[in-house]
Amino acid sequence: MVNSDQQDKNKFIFPRSRYYGEFQPKNLIFNANLQEFAQKVSYISALETSGKIAPDDAFNQVETLWKQLKRSKKELSIGNEAPKDASDV
């Protein structure tokens, strides 16, 4: 079990925004994955900008994260639904 100090640190370092979209479990999961992706890309870009990691390393890390996000989208079947026609509304 994680103590409350660790939980507070995790909430600070990895903040989560509320989800306002259509409620479906797969949408919530993808939203969490998307937020994690954005947070990690932000850290990687900050490290690259400050010279802590090389541009090629930063690119490779972001590319890996992108592939994970794409895989998540595919596994959750996000965006595979037929687009709604204006006449259906």
For each residue, the residues with C-beta under 8 A, 3 or more apart:
1:
2: 6 7 10
3: 6 7
4: 7 8
5: 8 9
6: 2 3 9 10
7: 2 3 4 10 11
8: 4 5 11 12
9: 5 6 12 13
10: 2 6 7 13 14
11: 7 8 14 15 16
12: 8 9 15
13: 9 10
14: 10 11 36 39
15: 11 12 39
16: 11 32 35
17: 35
18:
19: 27 28 31
20:
21: 27 31
22: 27
23: 27 28
24: 27 28
25: 28 29
26: 29 30 76 77 78
27: 19 21 22 23 24 30 31 78
28: 19 23 24 25 31 32
29: 25 26 32 33 72 76
30: 26 27 33 34 72 73 76 78
31: 19 21 27 28 34 35
32: 16 28 29 35 36
33: 29 30 36 37 68 69 72
34: 30 31 37 38 69
35: 16 17 31 32 38 39
36: 14 32 33 39 40
37: 33 34 40 41 65 66 68 69
38: 34 35 41 42
39: 14 15 35 36 42 43
40: 36 37 43 44 61 65
41: 37 38 44 45 62 65
42: 38 39 45 46
43: 39 40 46 47
44: 40 41 47 48 53 58 61 62 65
45: 41 42 48 49 58 62
46: 42 43 49 50
47: 43 44 50 52 53 58
48: 44 45 51 52 53 54 55 57 58
49: 45 46
50: 46 47
51: 48
52: 47 48
53: 44 47 48 57 58 61
54: 48 57 58
55: 48 58 59
56: 59 60
57: 48 53 54 60 61
58: 44 45 47 48 53 54 55 61 62
59: 55 56 62 63
60: 56 57 63 64
61: 40 44 53 57 58 64 65
62: 41 44 45 58 59 65 66
63: 59 60 66 67
64: 60 61 67 68
65: 37 40 41 44 61 62 68 69
66: 37 62 63 69 70
67: 63 64 70 71
68: 33 37 64 65 71 72
69: 33 34 37 65 66 72 73
70: 66 67 73 74
71: 67 68 74 75
72: 29 30 33 68 69 75 76
73: 30 69 70 76 78 79
74: 70 71 77
75: 71 72
76: 26 29 30 72 73
77: 26 74 80
78: 26 27 30 73
79: 73
80: 77
81:
82:
83:
84: 88 89
85: 88 89
86: 89
87:
88: 84 85
89: 84 85 86
